[in-house]
Amino acid sequence: MNFNTVLYESKERVATITLNRPERFNAISETMPEDIAAAFGHANNDDSVHVVVLTGAGRGFCGGYDLKTFAETTGTNPAIQEMPWDPMIDYNFMSSCTQNFMSIWRCHKPEIGRVHGDAVAGGSDIALCCDIIIMNEKARIGYPPSRVWGCPTTAMWVYRLGAEKAKRMLFTGDLISGKEAKELGLIYQSVPLEKLDETVNQLTNRIKGVPKNQLMMMKMMVNQAYENMGLANTQLIATLFDGITRHSPEGVWFKKRTEEVGFKQAVAERDSGDPIPGSKK
């Protein structure tokens, strides 16, 4: 089954949902968040499915929002406005993306994130919504836009890592390997790429024999603990801040710089560790 930018297949109680823009490293297009929600909505209602695996086509899991579209292309788009900007227009777009990603979290079926390649920026937002993540030990995960031009709208970093480790990741925007992510407690398991499918299959085979009602109750009970901590309020603030980051002096510089030299060069400059041009201080 094809949900445009997302593929869906189901076999022997296991649904596999695949982000499917391999030519763009599965970068998030304007329509992908809705496609993700549609696929997980289908899995939620598919009575044959007990567990879901989320992965990416090609060599990467997801490279984040498509900066070639949202940053490199001249002019406005759903993620950037001319000044003065309307925060609520921005929030309306980004909160829709966030809620579509959270369809993974809210799906009544357990999910395993199979992260074979890098899960960067918005790609980490997607991966961290999964119940359990098994990752190639050499793949990378992180949120570089925390340096400029982004705030993780699903806010899962703090809920998976706790305050101190989440701050370490978001103050630096560093990418870490699957092995490091396992050591930090961000993900459940990291393995060599050649053992990834075997490891994922072992866990899905163990889960898929459990009745769907039991799996649903266990997931809802655990998720509710995080909802009670104020997850929705944290996401509201994060999504508002995300819009601010793209319209701050530094955010405006990054957009202009990306238009001038392309997103790869602009990202390299942003992530170099040097002071950000365009900063007031």
N, C-alpha and C positions, 0 to 999 in steps of 0.2 A: 504494500500500500504506500502511496506517495502523497505526502503532505507538502508538496512544493520543495522547500529547502530541507525537508526532513523525511527520512524513509522509515517505514514501519513494517516489521514482520513478526510473526508469532509462530512458535513451534514448541510443542511439548511443555505447555504451561509457562513458557518464557517468551516475553515480547522483547525485541531488540529495536530500539529507536536510535537512528543514526543521523547526526548532523551532516548535511550533504551539500556542502559548497567546497569540495576539496581544492578546486582551482584557486580559491581565496583563503585557504587554510581554515575553512569553515567559519569565516568571519561573519559576524552578526549583521545581517541586512535589516532593512526596515520591516520586512515581513517575517523574518525567522522567529521572533518571539511568539507571534500568534501561531505559527506552524508548530512550534514546540508544545504550546498549550493544547492545540488540537490533537496532536499525537498522544500526549499524556491523558487527555480527556478520553480518547478512544481506548487506551490501555485500561483506564479506570473502569470503563463500561464493558470491556471485553471479558466475558464470563469465563473464557478459557485460560486467562492469564493469572498467574499467581505472583510472578516476579518480573521486573523490568530491568533490562540492561541499557544504559545510555552510553553511546560512544560517538566517535567522529569518523567520517570517511577520509581516506588518504593518510597522509603522514602526521596530521595533527588532530588534537581534540577540538580546540577552538581558539582562534587568535584574538578574540575580543570583537568589539564593534568595528565595522569595516571603515577604517580611517581613510581609505582611498575615496570613499563616498562621503563620509561625514566631516572629514577634516581637510582632505586634499583638494576637493572640488571647490571652486570659487563660489562665494555667495552663501546664502542661508540654506538651511535644511532643517528637518525636524529636531536636530540636536543643537543647532546654533542659530541665533537671531542677531539682527543688527541692533545696535544700541540706540535708545534704551530698550532693554529686553523685558519681556513679560514673564516673570518666574512661573506663573501658573500655566502658561502655554507649554513651557518646558516640562513642568511637573506632570502635566497631563500625559505627555508622550512617554516620559521616562517611568512614571509609575505604572503605566500600561505594560511596558517591557518587564518591570520588576514583578508584577502580578502574574504575567505569563510565565516567567521563570519559576515563580513559586508554585505553579501547577505541578511541578516535580515534587516539591515538598508536601503538597496537599493531596497528591494522588494516594489513594487508599492501598495501592500495591507497593511493596518494598522495591526500591531501586538500587542498583549497583552502578556506580560510575566507572566505566572501563576507560581509563585515561592512558592511551598508548603514546600520545604525543602531547606537546605543550598545551596547557590550559591557561591562557593569559588574559588579564584584565576582565572584560565581560565574560570571557570563557571560563574564568575561575568562578564568577558569579553563578554560572550555570552548573558547573561541576559540584560546587559546594552545597547546592540544593539537594543533591542525592543523599540517600540514607547512608550508604557505605561507598567508599571510594577505594578502588584498587588501581594502582598506578605503575606504569613503567618507571623503574627506579632512575632512569636517565632522562625522562621527560621533565619538563619544568612547569611550575605553577607560581603565580604571583599576580600582583596588581600594580604594575608600573605607573598607571595614570594617577595613583595617589601622590605622585610628585607634582603633576600638573595635568589638568583636564579630566579629572574623574574622581569619583567617590564610589566605593562598592555598594550599589543600591540594595542588594539582598542582605548585606551586613553579616554574612555568615562567618566572616573571619573571627569576630569576637566570640561568637557562640561555639565555635569549634576549638579555639585556641585559648580563650581567656584574655583578660585585658592586656597583660604585659607582652605576651607573644604576638597578639594581634597588633599592638602598637609598634613592635619591632618591624613587622612586615609592612605596615602601612606608612610608617615614618620614612622608610627607605624605598619602598616600591620594588624591592629585590625580587628576582625570580630564584626559586630554590628547586632543587631536584626532587624527584619522587622519594628518594632515599632520605633526604633532609626533611621533607614533609611528613614522612612517617615518624622520624625521630622527634619532631616538634609536636606530634599528635594531631596534625591537620587532617591526615587521611588514615584509613584503617590499615592498609598494607601496600608495600612496594615490592616489586619483583622484577627480574630481568624480563625484557620484552618477549623473549621466546617462551617464557612461562606464564605470560599474562592470561592468555585464553584458558589455559588449564586451570589456573587459580580462580578465575572468574567462574568457570563452569563448575568447579567443585562447590563453590558457595551457592550458586543458583540451584544446583541439584539438591543441596541440603535444605534450602528454603522452600523449594517449589512443592514439596510433599505436604507442607503444613496447610491446613484449611484456610481459605481466604478470609473467613471471619476472624480467625485467630490472628492472622497477620495484620488485618485492619485494626483490630483492637490494640495490639501491641504498638503499632506505629502511631495511632492517635494518642495513646497514653503518653508516649515519650514526647511527641511533638507538642502536646498541650503544656508540658512543663516549660518549654521554651516560649510558647505563646504567653504564658503567665509571667514570664520575665520581661515582657514588653517588646517582643520581636517586631510587631507591627509598627509601634511608635518609633523604634530605632530605624526601621526601613523608611518611614516617612521623612525623618530628619536626613538620613543618608541620601535619599532621592532629591530632596530640596538642595542639599549641599552639592550634589552632582551637577545640577544646573548652574549653581554659582561658580563652580570651578571652571566651567567653559566660558564664563563671561567676566571673570576677574581680569585684571591687567595681564597677568601671566597667561591666562587662558586665551585671551585675545591674541597675545604674541604667538602662542603655539599654533593657533589657526592660521594666522598670516604666514608664519614660517613654513608651515606644512604646504600652503598654497605655493610658496616660492620655491622650495627645494624638494618637495615630496615628503610623504609621511615617514619613510624609513630614515632619512637624514634628520628630520625634526625630532623623531623619537630618540635617535642616537644622541642628539644634543641634549634633549630633556633628561635622559637617563645617565648622562656622563658623570654626574656628580658635581659638575661646575655650577655656580650660581645661575639661576634661571634668568635669562634676559627678559626685560619687560617688568621685572619686579620693582615695586616702589622702594624696597629696602634691600 
